[in-house]
Amino acid sequence: MMDMNQIREHMEVKSSDGEHVGTVDRLEGSEIKLTKNDRAAHGGHHHFIPTDWIDHIDAHVHLSKTSQDVKAHWQHGTA
């Protein structure tokens, strides 16, 4: 089981294909809330990804999904 306490604000989130998909705003229950000011990845909106997509955590949060899968299935928040 992964230690979610390793997830810190401003950590980069990377997809399984090595692409930047976001920056951690905070952990909310079983989801990671991504910052909305990372306009390259989000267009000014918060997005949420489930923690069960996490493959491993080191200096970054690494996901088990490709960037295309992540962006197709993340949950949209409000601006």
N, CA, C and O atoms as CSV, one atom per row, in Angstrom:
chain,resi,resn,atom,element,x,y,z
A,1,MET,N,N,0.845,-1.194,0.000
A,1,MET,CA,C,0.000,0.000,0.000
A,1,MET,C,C,0.882,1.247,0.000
A,1,MET,O,O,1.899,1.300,0.692
A,2,MET,N,N,0.489,2.228,-0.767
A,2,MET,CA,C,1.251,3.454,-0.908
A,2,MET,C,C,0.960,4.414,0.247
A,2,MET,O,O,-0.172,4.503,0.720
A,3,ASP,N,N,1.987,5.126,0.690
A,3,ASP,CA,C,1.839,6.117,1.759
A,3,ASP,C,C,1.460,7.457,1.139
A,3,ASP,O,O,2.312,8.159,0.593
A,4,MET,N,N,0.185,7.807,1.226
A,4,MET,CA,C,-0.312,9.058,0.633
A,4,MET,C,C,0.235,10.288,1.352
A,4,MET,O,O,0.125,11.398,0.831
A,5,ASN,N,N,0.819,10.116,2.530
A,5,ASN,CA,C,1.436,11.235,3.239
A,5,ASN,C,C,2.675,11.749,2.517
A,5,ASN,O,O,3.176,12.823,2.848
A,6,GLN,N,N,3.174,11.007,1.542
A,6,GLN,CA,C,4.310,11.457,0.734
A,6,GLN,C,C,3.910,12.529,-0.268
A,6,GLN,O,O,4.766,13.248,-0.783
A,7,ILE,N,N,2.627,12.643,-0.546
A,7,ILE,CA,C,2.144,13.614,-1.527
A,7,ILE,C,C,2.142,14.993,-0.892
A,7,ILE,O,O,1.517,15.216,0.145
A,8,ARG,N,N,2.847,15.908,-1.529
A,8,ARG,CA,C,2.999,17.274,-1.020
A,8,ARG,C,C,2.483,18.296,-2.032
A,8,ARG,O,O,2.465,18.055,-3.239
A,9,GLU,N,N,2.070,19.433,-1.503
A,9,GLU,CA,C,1.659,20.553,-2.336
A,9,GLU,C,C,2.792,20.920,-3.286
A,9,GLU,O,O,3.960,20.939,-2.898
A,10,HIS,N,N,2.439,21.209,-4.519
A,10,HIS,CA,C,3.350,21.653,-5.584
A,10,HIS,C,C,4.197,20.528,-6.190
A,10,HIS,O,O,5.093,20.808,-6.986
A,11,MET,N,N,3.934,19.257,-5.832
A,11,MET,CA,C,4.638,18.158,-6.492
A,11,MET,C,C,4.135,18.037,-7.928
A,11,MET,O,O,2.949,18.226,-8.199
A,12,GLU,N,N,5.043,17.723,-8.835
A,12,GLU,CA,C,4.656,17.498,-10.223
A,12,GLU,C,C,4.008,16.125,-10.343
A,12,GLU,O,O,4.445,15.166,-9.707
A,13,VAL,N,N,2.964,16.037,-11.161
A,13,VAL,CA,C,2.284,14.780,-11.441
A,13,VAL,C,C,2.606,14.401,-12.882
A,13,VAL,O,O,2.384,15.182,-13.807
A,14,LYS,N,N,3.137,13.180,-13.060
A,14,LYS,CA,C,3.546,12.717,-14.388
A,14,LYS,C,C,2.776,11.464,-14.771
A,14,LYS,O,O,2.498,10.603,-13.936
A,15,SER,N,N,2.442,11.381,-16.042
A,15,SER,CA,C,1.738,10.204,-16.566
A,15,SER,C,C,2.745,9.081,-16.809
A,15,SER,O,O,3.954,9.279,-16.695
A,16,SER,N,N,2.226,7.901,-17.145
A,16,SER,CA,C,3.091,6.745,-17.387
A,16,SER,C,C,3.993,6.944,-18.599
A,16,SER,O,O,5.027,6.286,-18.716
A,17,ASP,N,N,3.611,7.845,-19.503
A,17,ASP,CA,C,4.457,8.141,-20.662
A,17,ASP,C,C,5.367,9.343,-20.415
A,17,ASP,O,O,5.940,9.899,-21.352
A,18,GLY,N,N,5.497,9.739,-19.145
A,18,GLY,CA,C,6.453,10.778,-18.756
A,18,GLY,C,C,5.996,12.208,-18.957
A,18,GLY,O,O,6.776,13.136,-18.740
A,19,GLU,N,N,4.757,12.409,-19.364
A,19,GLU,CA,C,4.248,13.759,-19.612
A,19,GLU,C,C,3.801,14.428,-18.314
A,19,GLU,O,O,3.293,13.773,-17.405
A,20,HIS,N,N,3.999,15.735,-18.245
A,20,HIS,CA,C,3.492,16.551,-17.134
A,20,HIS,C,C,1.987,16.654,-17.300
A,20,HIS,O,O,1.508,17.132,-18.328
A,21,VAL,N,N,1.222,16.203,-16.285
A,21,VAL,CA,C,-0.239,16.324,-16.353
A,21,VAL,C,C,-0.789,17.254,-15.293
A,21,VAL,O,O,-1.988,17.531,-15.273
A,22,GLY,N,N,0.076,17.744,-14.407
A,22,GLY,CA,C,-0.415,18.673,-13.411
A,22,GLY,C,C,0.521,18.859,-12.245
A,22,GLY,O,O,1.599,18.270,-12.173
A,23,THR,N,N,0.066,19.709,-11.323
A,23,THR,CA,C,0.788,20.016,-10.099
A,23,THR,C,C,-0.188,19.850,-8.939
A,23,THR,O,O,-1.322,20.326,-9.000
A,24,VAL,N,N,0.253,19.179,-7.893
A,24,VAL,CA,C,-0.609,18.916,-6.742
A,24,VAL,C,C,-0.983,20.220,-6.054
A,24,VAL,O,O,-0.118,21.018,-5.695
A,25,ASP,N,N,-2.290,20.425,-5.874
A,25,ASP,CA,C,-2.789,21.492,-5.015
A,25,ASP,C,C,-2.893,20.915,-3.609
A,25,ASP,O,O,-2.311,21.442,-2.660
A,26,ARG,N,N,-3.649,19.817,-3.492
A,26,ARG,CA,C,-3.761,19.122,-2.199
A,26,ARG,C,C,-4.440,17.775,-2.414
A,26,ARG,O,O,-5.001,17.497,-3.474
A,27,LEU,N,N,-4.371,16.960,-1.387
A,27,LEU,CA,C,-5.058,15.678,-1.358
A,27,LEU,C,C,-6.431,15.902,-0.733
A,27,LEU,O,O,-6.538,16.482,0.347
A,28,GLU,N,N,-7.474,15.445,-1.408
A,28,GLU,CA,C,-8.844,15.569,-0.892
A,28,GLU,C,C,-9.457,14.174,-0.869
A,28,GLU,O,O,-9.948,13.681,-1.885
A,29,GLY,N,N,-9.422,13.548,0.301
A,29,GLY,CA,C,-9.944,12.190,0.427
A,29,GLY,C,C,-9.138,11.226,-0.418
A,29,GLY,O,O,-7.933,11.074,-0.215
A,30,SER,N,N,-9.792,10.576,-1.362
A,30,SER,CA,C,-9.114,9.608,-2.222
A,30,SER,C,C,-8.789,10.197,-3.593
A,30,SER,O,O,-8.623,9.464,-4.568
A,31,GLU,N,N,-8.698,11.532,-3.661
A,31,GLU,CA,C,-8.374,12.191,-4.920
A,31,GLU,C,C,-7.286,13.234,-4.726
A,31,GLU,O,O,-7.149,13.829,-3.657
A,32,ILE,N,N,-6.519,13.439,-5.785
A,32,ILE,CA,C,-5.541,14.525,-5.816
A,32,ILE,C,C,-6.186,15.678,-6.570
A,32,ILE,O,O,-6.634,15.524,-7.706
A,33,LYS,N,N,-6.227,16.831,-5.921
A,33,LYS,CA,C,-6.717,18.054,-6.568
A,33,LYS,C,C,-5.509,18.716,-7.207
A,33,LYS,O,O,-4.520,19.002,-6.533
A,34,LEU,N,N,-5.592,18.961,-8.518
A,34,LEU,CA,C,-4.508,19.612,-9.242
A,34,LEU,C,C,-4.733,21.121,-9.256
A,34,LEU,O,O,-5.872,21.587,-9.275
A,35,THR,N,N,-3.643,21.873,-9.248
A,35,THR,CA,C,-3.759,23.331,-9.258
A,35,THR,C,C,-4.423,23.809,-10.543
A,35,THR,O,O,-4.229,23.229,-11.612
A,36,LYS,N,N,-5.201,24.862,-10.424
A,36,LYS,CA,C,-5.860,25.407,-11.611
A,36,LYS,C,C,-4.975,26.389,-12.355
A,36,LYS,O,O,-5.259,26.715,-13.508
A,37,ASN,N,N,-3.899,26.874,-11.722
A,37,ASN,CA,C,-3.045,27.859,-12.392
A,37,ASN,C,C,-1.987,27.218,-13.275
A,37,ASN,O,O,-1.147,27.920,-13.837
A,38,ASP,N,N,-2.011,25.907,-13.405
A,38,ASP,CA,C,-1.121,25.193,-14.325
A,38,ASP,C,C,-1.813,25.171,-15.686
A,38,ASP,O,O,-2.283,24.128,-16.140
A,39,ARG,N,N,-1.867,26.319,-16.319
A,39,ARG,CA,C,-2.660,26.500,-17.531
A,39,ARG,C,C,-2.238,25.593,-18.685
A,39,ARG,O,O,-3.074,25.241,-19.517
A,40,ALA,N,N,-0.987,25.214,-18.755
A,40,ALA,CA,C,-0.538,24.337,-19.830
A,40,ALA,C,C,-1.268,22.997,-19.774
A,40,ALA,O,O,-1.509,22.371,-20.807
A,41,ALA,N,N,-1.614,22.566,-18.575
A,41,ALA,CA,C,-2.267,21.271,-18.420
A,41,ALA,C,C,-3.773,21.379,-18.204
A,41,ALA,O,O,-4.495,20.422,-18.484
A,42,HIS,N,N,-4.271,22.521,-17.712
A,42,HIS,CA,C,-5.650,22.551,-17.250
A,42,HIS,C,C,-6.520,23.677,-17.760
A,42,HIS,O,O,-7.736,23.621,-17.571
A,43,GLY,N,N,-5.987,24.663,-18.375
A,43,GLY,CA,C,-6.809,25.750,-18.878
A,43,GLY,C,C,-7.522,26.552,-17.810
A,43,GLY,O,O,-8.615,27.064,-18.054
A,44,GLY,N,N,-6.925,26.675,-16.620
A,44,GLY,CA,C,-7.507,27.508,-15.582
A,44,GLY,C,C,-8.567,26.847,-14.723
A,44,GLY,O,O,-9.308,27.542,-14.028
A,45,HIS,N,N,-8.663,25.523,-14.751
A,45,HIS,CA,C,-9.636,24.792,-13.953
A,45,HIS,C,C,-8.942,23.757,-13.081
A,45,HIS,O,O,-7.918,23.195,-13.470
A,46,HIS,N,N,-9.507,23.505,-11.891
A,46,HIS,CA,C,-9.041,22.404,-11.060
A,46,HIS,C,C,-9.472,21.093,-11.717
A,46,HIS,O,O,-10.547,21.012,-12.311
A,47,HIS,N,N,-8.633,20.077,-11.605
A,47,HIS,CA,C,-8.988,18.736,-12.024
A,47,HIS,C,C,-8.648,17.798,-10.882
A,47,HIS,O,O,-7.759,18.075,-10.077
A,48,PHE,N,N,-9.360,16.694,-10.820
A,48,PHE,CA,C,-9.178,15.715,-9.761
A,48,PHE,C,C,-8.845,14.367,-10.372
A,48,PHE,O,O,-9.465,13.930,-11.341
A,49,ILE,N,N,-7.850,13.719,-9.781
A,49,ILE,CA,C,-7.505,12.374,-10.230
A,49,ILE,C,C,-7.523,11.440,-9.021
A,49,ILE,O,O,-7.069,11.816,-7.940
A,50,PRO,N,N,-8.044,10.231,-9.197
A,50,PRO,CA,C,-8.099,9.292,-8.076
A,50,PRO,C,C,-6.704,8.805,-7.680
A,50,PRO,O,O,-5.829,8.620,-8.526
A,51,THR,N,N,-6.523,8.605,-6.393
A,51,THR,CA,C,-5.221,8.132,-5.915
A,51,THR,C,C,-4.932,6.714,-6.384
A,51,THR,O,O,-3.773,6.299,-6.378
A,52,ASP,N,N,-5.943,5.959,-6.789
A,52,ASP,CA,C,-5.662,4.600,-7.271
A,52,ASP,C,C,-5.011,4.595,-8.657
A,52,ASP,O,O,-4.645,3.531,-9.157
A,53,TRP,N,N,-4.861,5.759,-9.280
A,53,TRP,CA,C,-4.101,5.869,-10.530
A,53,TRP,C,C,-2.602,5.997,-10.265
A,53,TRP,O,O,-1.809,5.939,-11.205
A,54,ILE,N,N,-2.201,6.166,-9.018
A,54,ILE,CA,C,-0.786,6.360,-8.689
A,54,ILE,C,C,-0.024,5.052,-8.819
A,54,ILE,O,O,-0.426,4.025,-8.271
A,55,ASP,N,N,1.075,5.105,-9.548
A,55,ASP,CA,C,1.975,3.958,-9.680
A,55,ASP,C,C,3.014,3.992,-8.568
A,55,ASP,O,O,3.228,3.000,-7.872
A,56,HIS,N,N,3.661,5.155,-8.410
A,56,HIS,CA,C,4.632,5.325,-7.332
A,56,HIS,C,C,4.875,6.809,-7.082
A,56,HIS,O,O,4.511,7.668,-7.886
A,57,ILE,N,N,5.501,7.079,-5.944
A,57,ILE,CA,C,5.789,8.453,-5.532
A,57,ILE,C,C,7.269,8.535,-5.194
A,57,ILE,O,O,7.787,7.727,-4.422
A,58,ASP,N,N,7.945,9.519,-5.780
A,58,ASP,CA,C,9.319,9.850,-5.382
A,58,ASP,C,C,9.357,11.373,-5.286
A,58,ASP,O,O,8.616,11.940,-4.484
A,59,ALA,N,N,10.167,12.037,-6.049
A,59,ALA,CA,C,10.134,13.500,-6.078
A,59,ALA,C,C,8.901,14.002,-6.818
A,59,ALA,O,O,8.551,15.179,-6.733
A,60,HIS,N,N,8.244,13.099,-7.546
A,60,HIS,CA,C,7.040,13.386,-8.325
A,60,HIS,C,C,5.993,12.333,-7.993
A,60,HIS,O,O,6.299,11.297,-7.403
A,61,VAL,N,N,4.763,12.610,-8.378
A,61,VAL,CA,C,3.703,11.611,-8.314
A,61,VAL,C,C,3.611,11.004,-9.711
A,61,VAL,O,O,3.310,11.704,-10.678
A,62,HIS,N,N,3.869,9.707,-9.816
A,62,HIS,CA,C,3.864,9.010,-11.097
A,62,HIS,C,C,2.581,8.194,-11.220
A,62,HIS,O,O,2.232,7.430,-10.320
A,63,LEU,N,N,1.888,8.363,-12.334
A,63,LEU,CA,C,0.618,7.679,-12.551
A,63,LEU,C,C,0.803,6.440,-13.424
A,63,LEU,O,O,1.797,6.307,-14.137
A,64,SER,N,N,-0.167,5.545,-13.353
A,64,SER,CA,C,-0.138,4.314,-14.146
A,64,SER,C,C,-0.875,4.485,-15.472
A,64,SER,O,O,-0.983,3.528,-16.239
A,65,LYS,N,N,-1.379,5.676,-15.753
A,65,LYS,CA,C,-2.121,5.960,-16.986
A,65,LYS,C,C,-1.332,6.922,-17.874
A,65,LYS,O,O,-0.540,7.729,-17.387
A,66,THR,N,N,-1.557,6.824,-19.163
A,66,THR,CA,C,-0.926,7.757,-20.099
A,66,THR,C,C,-1.559,9.135,-19.946
A,66,THR,O,O,-2.641,9.268,-19.374
A,67,SER,N,N,-0.886,10.151,-20.454
A,67,SER,CA,C,-1.430,11.512,-20.368
A,67,SER,C,C,-2.770,11.603,-21.088
A,67,SER,O,O,-3.668,12.307,-20.627
A,68,GLN,N,N,-2.918,10.916,-22.190
A,68,GLN,CA,C,-4.177,10.931,-22.930
A,68,GLN,C,C,-5.296,10.307,-22.092
A,68,GLN,O,O,-6.405,10.839,-22.051
A,69,ASP,N,N,-5.015,9.186,-21.424
A,69,ASP,CA,C,-6.017,8.547,-20.553
A,69,ASP,C,C,-6.376,9.443,-19.374
A,69,ASP,O,O,-7.548,9.573,-19.022
A,70,VAL,N,N,-5.367,10.058,-18.766
A,70,VAL,CA,C,-5.606,10.935,-17.617
A,70,VAL,C,C,-6.537,12.068,-18.012
A,70,VAL,O,O,-7.542,12.308,-17.344
A,71,LYS,N,N,-6.211,12.760,-19.086
A,71,LYS,CA,C,-6.999,13.927,-19.496
A,71,LYS,C,C,-8.391,13.553,-20.000
A,71,LYS,O,O,-9.309,14.372,-19.955
A,72,ALA,N,N,-8.545,12.330,-20.474
A,72,ALA,CA,C,-9.861,11.870,-20.928
A,72,ALA,C,C,-10.768,11.486,-19.764
A,72,ALA,O,O,-11.991,11.501,-19.901
A,73,HIS,N,N,-10.177,11.141,-18.614
A,73,HIS,CA,C,-10.983,10.596,-17.523
A,73,HIS,C,C,-10.899,11.346,-16.195
A,73,HIS,O,O,-11.541,10.942,-15.226
A,74,TRP,N,N,-10.119,12.434,-16.130
A,74,TRP,CA,C,-10.079,13.158,-14.849
A,74,TRP,C,C,-11.389,13.882,-14.638
A,74,TRP,O,O,-12.144,14.122,-15.580
A,75,GLN,N,N,-11.649,14.229,-13.387
A,75,GLN,CA,C,-12.874,14.947,-13.031
A,75,GLN,C,C,-12.591,16.448,-13.071
A,75,GLN,O,O,-11.553,16.902,-12.588
A,76,HIS,N,N,-13.491,17.196,-13.633
A,76,HIS,CA,C,-13.336,18.645,-13.757
A,76,HIS,C,C,-13.907,19.339,-12.535
A,76,HIS,O,O,-14.981,18.994,-12.043
A,77,GLY,N,N,-13.157,20.335,-12.055
A,77,GLY,CA,C,-13.637,21.192,-10.987
A,77,GLY,C,C,-14.044,22.531,-11.557
A,77,GLY,O,O,-14.104,22.704,-12.774
A,78,THR,N,N,-14.319,23.466,-10.691
A,78,THR,CA,C,-14.715,24.803,-11.134
A,78,THR,C,C,-13.509,25.718,-11.199
A,78,THR,O,O,-12.491,25.474,-10.551
A,79,ALA,N,N,-13.631,26.748,-11.969
A,79,ALA,CA,C,-12.532,27.724,-12.112
A,79,ALA,C,C,-12.324,28.507,-10.857
A,79,ALA,O,O,-11.444,29.366,-10.804
